Amino acid sequence: MTLLKIHFIMLFIETRKDSTQKFKI
């Protein structure tokens, strides 16, 4: 359960990073 939670959090952070980079460029 905790591992799944961490996975989703990491995925969320990755997508957020990608979106912010797209907006920056």
mmCIF entry with sequence, helices, sheets and N, C-alpha, C, O atoms, coordinates in Angstrom:
data_MODEL
# 
_entry.id   MODEL 
# 
_entity.id                         1 
_entity.type                       polymer 
_entity.pdbx_number_of_molecules   1 
# 
_entity_poly.entity_id                      1 
_entity_poly.type                           'polypeptide(L)' 
_entity_poly.nstd_linkage                   no 
_entity_poly.nstd_monomer                   no 
_entity_poly.pdbx_seq_one_letter_code       MTLLKIHFIMLFIETRKDSTQKFKI 
_entity_poly.pdbx_seq_one_letter_code_can   MTLLKIHFIMLFIETRKDSTQKFKI 
_entity_poly.pdbx_strand_id                 A 
# 
loop_
_entity_poly_seq.entity_id 
_entity_poly_seq.num 
_entity_poly_seq.mon_id 
_entity_poly_seq.hetero 
1 1  MET n 
1 2  THR n 
1 3  LEU n 
1 4  LEU n 
1 5  LYS n 
1 6  ILE n 
1 7  HIS n 
1 8  PHE n 
1 9  ILE n 
1 10 MET n 
1 11 LEU n 
1 12 PHE n 
1 13 ILE n 
1 14 GLU n 
1 15 THR n 
1 16 ARG n 
1 17 LYS n 
1 18 ASP n 
1 19 SER n 
1 20 THR n 
1 21 GLN n 
1 22 LYS n 
1 23 PHE n 
1 24 LYS n 
1 25 ILE n 
# 
_struct_asym.id          A 
_struct_asym.entity_id   1 
# 
_struct_conf.conf_type_id            HELX_P 
_struct_conf.id                      HELX_P1 
_struct_conf.pdbx_PDB_helix_id       AA1 
_struct_conf.beg_label_comp_id       THR 
_struct_conf.beg_label_asym_id       A 
_struct_conf.beg_label_seq_id        2 
_struct_conf.pdbx_beg_PDB_ins_code   ? 
_struct_conf.end_label_comp_id       LYS 
_struct_conf.end_label_asym_id       A 
_struct_conf.end_label_seq_id        24 
_struct_conf.pdbx_end_PDB_ins_code   ? 
_struct_conf.beg_auth_comp_id        THR 
_struct_conf.beg_auth_asym_id        A 
_struct_conf.beg_auth_seq_id         2 
_struct_conf.end_auth_comp_id        LYS 
_struct_conf.end_auth_asym_id        A 
_struct_conf.end_auth_seq_id         24 
_struct_conf.pdbx_PDB_helix_class    1 
_struct_conf.details                 ? 
_struct_conf.pdbx_PDB_helix_length   23 
# 
_struct_conf_type.id          HELX_P 
_struct_conf_type.criteria    ? 
_struct_conf_type.reference   ? 
# 
loop_
_atom_site.group_PDB 
_atom_site.id 
_atom_site.type_symbol 
_atom_site.label_atom_id 
_atom_site.label_alt_id 
_atom_site.label_comp_id 
_atom_site.label_asym_id 
_atom_site.label_entity_id 
_atom_site.label_seq_id 
_atom_site.pdbx_PDB_ins_code 
_atom_site.Cartn_x 
_atom_site.Cartn_y 
_atom_site.Cartn_z 
_atom_site.occupancy 
_atom_site.B_iso_or_equiv 
_atom_site.pdbx_formal_charge 
_atom_site.auth_seq_id 
_atom_site.auth_comp_id 
_atom_site.auth_asym_id 
_atom_site.auth_atom_id 
_atom_site.pdbx_PDB_model_num 
ATOM 1   N N  . MET A 1 1  ? 0.842  -1.196 0.000   1.00 0.00 ? 1  MET A N  1 
ATOM 2   C CA . MET A 1 1  ? 0.000  0.000  0.000   1.00 0.00 ? 1  MET A CA 1 
ATOM 3   C C  . MET A 1 1  ? 0.883  1.253  0.000   1.00 0.00 ? 1  MET A C  1 
ATOM 4   O O  . MET A 1 1  ? 0.692  2.149  -0.823  1.00 0.00 ? 1  MET A O  1 
ATOM 5   N N  . THR A 1 2  ? 1.837  1.313  0.915   1.00 0.00 ? 2  THR A N  1 
ATOM 6   C CA . THR A 1 2  ? 2.709  2.490  0.994   1.00 0.00 ? 2  THR A CA 1 
ATOM 7   C C  . THR A 1 2  ? 3.536  2.623  -0.284  1.00 0.00 ? 2  THR A C  1 
ATOM 8   O O  . THR A 1 2  ? 3.737  3.725  -0.793  1.00 0.00 ? 2  THR A O  1 
ATOM 9   N N  . LEU A 1 3  ? 4.011  1.487  -0.795  1.00 0.00 ? 3  LEU A N  1 
ATOM 10  C CA . LEU A 1 3  ? 4.820  1.514  -2.013  1.00 0.00 ? 3  LEU A CA 1 
ATOM 11  C C  . LEU A 1 3  ? 4.014  2.087  -3.176  1.00 0.00 ? 3  LEU A C  1 
ATOM 12  O O  . LEU A 1 3  ? 4.529  2.874  -3.970  1.00 0.00 ? 3  LEU A O  1 
ATOM 13  N N  . LEU A 1 4  ? 2.760  1.692  -3.267  1.00 0.00 ? 4  LEU A N  1 
ATOM 14  C CA . LEU A 1 4  ? 1.885  2.188  -4.327  1.00 0.00 ? 4  LEU A CA 1 
ATOM 15  C C  . LEU A 1 4  ? 1.697  3.702  -4.191  1.00 0.00 ? 4  LEU A C  1 
ATOM 16  O O  . LEU A 1 4  ? 1.712  4.438  -5.177  1.00 0.00 ? 4  LEU A O  1 
ATOM 17  N N  . LYS A 1 5  ? 1.522  4.141  -2.948  1.00 0.00 ? 5  LYS A N  1 
ATOM 18  C CA . LYS A 1 5  ? 1.351  5.562  -2.678  1.00 0.00 ? 5  LYS A CA 1 
ATOM 19  C C  . LYS A 1 5  ? 2.580  6.331  -3.161  1.00 0.00 ? 5  LYS A C  1 
ATOM 20  O O  . LYS A 1 5  ? 2.455  7.351  -3.838  1.00 0.00 ? 5  LYS A O  1 
ATOM 21  N N  . ILE A 1 6  ? 3.761  5.838  -2.811  1.00 0.00 ? 6  ILE A N  1 
ATOM 22  C CA . ILE A 1 6  ? 5.021  6.473  -3.209  1.00 0.00 ? 6  ILE A CA 1 
ATOM 23  C C  . ILE A 1 6  ? 5.113  6.528  -4.732  1.00 0.00 ? 6  ILE A C  1 
ATOM 24  O O  . ILE A 1 6  ? 5.530  7.534  -5.305  1.00 0.00 ? 6  ILE A O  1 
ATOM 25  N N  . HIS A 1 7  ? 4.720  5.438  -5.371  1.00 0.00 ? 7  HIS A N  1 
ATOM 26  C CA . HIS A 1 7  ? 4.773  5.369  -6.836  1.00 0.00 ? 7  HIS A CA 1 
ATOM 27  C C  . HIS A 1 7  ? 3.906  6.458  -7.452  1.00 0.00 ? 7  HIS A C  1 
ATOM 28  O O  . HIS A 1 7  ? 4.319  7.130  -8.397  1.00 0.00 ? 7  HIS A O  1 
ATOM 29  N N  . PHE A 1 8  ? 2.709  6.629  -6.914  1.00 0.00 ? 8  PHE A N  1 
ATOM 30  C CA . PHE A 1 8  ? 1.800  7.652  -7.448  1.00 0.00 ? 8  PHE A CA 1 
ATOM 31  C C  . PHE A 1 8  ? 2.345  9.049  -7.198  1.00 0.00 ? 8  PHE A C  1 
ATOM 32  O O  . PHE A 1 8  ? 2.221  9.932  -8.047  1.00 0.00 ? 8  PHE A O  1 
ATOM 33  N N  . ILE A 1 9  ? 2.945  9.245  -6.040  1.00 0.00 ? 9  ILE A N  1 
ATOM 34  C CA . ILE A 1 9  ? 3.528  10.552 -5.708  1.00 0.00 ? 9  ILE A CA 1 
ATOM 35  C C  . ILE A 1 9  ? 4.669  10.865 -6.675  1.00 0.00 ? 9  ILE A C  1 
ATOM 36  O O  . ILE A 1 9  ? 4.774  11.980 -7.185  1.00 0.00 ? 9  ILE A O  1 
ATOM 37  N N  . MET A 1 10 ? 5.517  9.875  -6.920  1.00 0.00 ? 10 MET A N  1 
ATOM 38  C CA . MET A 1 10 ? 6.637  10.071 -7.842  1.00 0.00 ? 10 MET A CA 1 
ATOM 39  C C  . MET A 1 10 ? 6.119  10.378 -9.240  1.00 0.00 ? 10 MET A C  1 
ATOM 40  O O  . MET A 1 10 ? 6.647  11.254 -9.927  1.00 0.00 ? 10 MET A O  1 
ATOM 41  N N  . LEU A 1 11 ? 5.097  9.663  -9.654  1.00 0.00 ? 11 LEU A N  1 
ATOM 42  C CA . LEU A 1 11 ? 4.508  9.874  -10.974 1.00 0.00 ? 11 LEU A CA 1 
ATOM 43  C C  . LEU A 1 11 ? 3.947  11.296 -11.067 1.00 0.00 ? 11 LEU A C  1 
ATOM 44  O O  . LEU A 1 11 ? 4.115  11.975 -12.080 1.00 0.00 ? 11 LEU A O  1 
ATOM 45  N N  . PHE A 1 12 ? 3.283  11.732 -10.005 1.00 0.00 ? 12 PHE A N  1 
ATOM 46  C CA . PHE A 1 12 ? 2.708  13.074 -9.954  1.00 0.00 ? 12 PHE A CA 1 
ATOM 47  C C  . PHE A 1 12 ? 3.801  14.135 -10.072 1.00 0.00 ? 12 PHE A C  1 
ATOM 48  O O  . PHE A 1 12 ? 3.654  15.113 -10.804 1.00 0.00 ? 12 PHE A O  1 
ATOM 49  N N  . ILE A 1 13 ? 4.895  13.931 -9.346  1.00 0.00 ? 13 ILE A N  1 
ATOM 50  C CA . ILE A 1 13 ? 6.022  14.871 -9.375  1.00 0.00 ? 13 ILE A CA 1 
ATOM 51  C C  . ILE A 1 13 ? 6.623  14.906 -10.782 1.00 0.00 ? 13 ILE A C  1 
ATOM 52  O O  . ILE A 1 13 ? 6.938  15.978 -11.299 1.00 0.00 ? 13 ILE A O  1 
ATOM 53  N N  . GLU A 1 14 ? 6.779  13.735 -11.395 1.00 0.00 ? 14 GLU A N  1 
ATOM 54  C CA . GLU A 1 14 ? 7.358  13.662 -12.743 1.00 0.00 ? 14 GLU A CA 1 
ATOM 55  C C  . GLU A 1 14 ? 6.505  14.426 -13.742 1.00 0.00 ? 14 GLU A C  1 
ATOM 56  O O  . GLU A 1 14 ? 7.024  15.192 -14.554 1.00 0.00 ? 14 GLU A O  1 
ATOM 57  N N  . THR A 1 15 ? 5.190  14.215 -13.681 1.00 0.00 ? 15 THR A N  1 
ATOM 58  C CA . THR A 1 15 ? 4.294  14.892 -14.618 1.00 0.00 ? 15 THR A CA 1 
ATOM 59  C C  . THR A 1 15 ? 4.319  16.399 -14.377 1.00 0.00 ? 15 THR A C  1 
ATOM 60  O O  . THR A 1 15 ? 4.288  17.189 -15.321 1.00 0.00 ? 15 THR A O  1 
ATOM 61  N N  . ARG A 1 16 ? 4.373  16.779 -13.130 1.00 0.00 ? 16 ARG A N  1 
ATOM 62  C CA . ARG A 1 16 ? 4.423  18.206 -12.797 1.00 0.00 ? 16 ARG A CA 1 
ATOM 63  C C  . ARG A 1 16 ? 5.712  18.837 -13.332 1.00 0.00 ? 16 ARG A C  1 
ATOM 64  O O  . ARG A 1 16 ? 5.693  19.942 -13.875 1.00 0.00 ? 16 ARG A O  1 
ATOM 65  N N  . LYS A 1 17 ? 6.829  18.122 -13.171 1.00 0.00 ? 17 LYS A N  1 
ATOM 66  C CA . LYS A 1 17 ? 8.121  18.610 -13.662 1.00 0.00 ? 17 LYS A CA 1 
ATOM 67  C C  . LYS A 1 17 ? 8.068  18.797 -15.180 1.00 0.00 ? 17 LYS A C  1 
ATOM 68  O O  . LYS A 1 17 ? 8.540  19.801 -15.714 1.00 0.00 ? 17 LYS A O  1 
ATOM 69  N N  . ASP A 1 18 ? 7.486  17.815 -15.858 1.00 0.00 ? 18 ASP A N  1 
ATOM 70  C CA . ASP A 1 18 ? 7.383  17.875 -17.312 1.00 0.00 ? 18 ASP A CA 1 
ATOM 71  C C  . ASP A 1 18 ? 6.537  19.073 -17.744 1.00 0.00 ? 18 ASP A C  1 
ATOM 72  O O  . ASP A 1 18 ? 6.906  19.798 -18.668 1.00 0.00 ? 18 ASP A O  1 
ATOM 73  N N  . SER A 1 19 ? 5.408  19.278 -17.078 1.00 0.00 ? 19 SER A N  1 
ATOM 74  C CA . SER A 1 19 ? 4.525  20.385 -17.437 1.00 0.00 ? 19 SER A CA 1 
ATOM 75  C C  . SER A 1 19 ? 5.205  21.732 -17.183 1.00 0.00 ? 19 SER A C  1 
ATOM 76  O O  . SER A 1 19 ? 5.088  22.652 -17.992 1.00 0.00 ? 19 SER A O  1 
ATOM 77  N N  . THR A 1 20 ? 5.911  21.843 -16.065 1.00 0.00 ? 20 THR A N  1 
ATOM 78  C CA . THR A 1 20 ? 6.592  23.098 -15.756 1.00 0.00 ? 20 THR A CA 1 
ATOM 79  C C  . THR A 1 20 ? 7.694  23.367 -16.780 1.00 0.00 ? 20 THR A C  1 
ATOM 80  O O  . THR A 1 20 ? 7.896  24.510 -17.190 1.00 0.00 ? 20 THR A O  1 
ATOM 81  N N  . GLN A 1 21 ? 8.395  22.331 -17.187 1.00 0.00 ? 21 GLN A N  1 
ATOM 82  C CA . GLN A 1 21 ? 9.458  22.486 -18.181 1.00 0.00 ? 21 GLN A CA 1 
ATOM 83  C C  . GLN A 1 21 ? 8.854  22.936 -19.508 1.00 0.00 ? 21 GLN A C  1 
ATOM 84  O O  . GLN A 1 21 ? 9.412  23.799 -20.186 1.00 0.00 ? 21 GLN A O  1 
ATOM 85  N N  . LYS A 1 22 ? 7.721  22.354 -19.877 1.00 0.00 ? 22 LYS A N  1 
ATOM 86  C CA . LYS A 1 22 ? 7.058  22.724 -21.133 1.00 0.00 ? 22 LYS A CA 1 
ATOM 87  C C  . LYS A 1 22 ? 6.651  24.185 -21.101 1.00 0.00 ? 22 LYS A C  1 
ATOM 88  O O  . LYS A 1 22 ? 6.795  24.907 -22.088 1.00 0.00 ? 22 LYS A O  1 
ATOM 89  N N  . PHE A 1 23 ? 6.136  24.615 -19.945 1.00 0.00 ? 23 PHE A N  1 
ATOM 90  C CA . PHE A 1 23 ? 5.701  26.007 -19.819 1.00 0.00 ? 23 PHE A CA 1 
ATOM 91  C C  . PHE A 1 23 ? 6.902  26.955 -19.876 1.00 0.00 ? 23 PHE A C  1 
ATOM 92  O O  . PHE A 1 23 ? 6.813  28.048 -20.435 1.00 0.00 ? 23 PHE A O  1 
ATOM 93  N N  . LYS A 1 24 ? 8.012  26.530 -19.299 1.00 0.00 ? 24 LYS A N  1 
ATOM 94  C CA . LYS A 1 24 ? 9.221  27.351 -19.278 1.00 0.00 ? 24 LYS A CA 1 
ATOM 95  C C  . LYS A 1 24 ? 9.762  27.538 -20.691 1.00 0.00 ? 24 LYS A C  1 
ATOM 96  O O  . LYS A 1 24 ? 10.112 28.650 -21.088 1.00 0.00 ? 24 LYS A O  1 
ATOM 97  N N  . ILE A 1 25 ? 9.827  26.449 -21.445 1.00 0.00 ? 25 ILE A N  1 
ATOM 98  C CA . ILE A 1 25 ? 10.430 26.494 -22.773 1.00 0.00 ? 25 ILE A CA 1 
ATOM 99  C C  . ILE A 1 25 ? 9.436  27.133 -23.752 1.00 0.00 ? 25 ILE A C  1 
ATOM 100 O O  . ILE A 1 25 ? 9.740  27.272 -24.937 1.00 0.00 ? 25 ILE A O  1 
# 
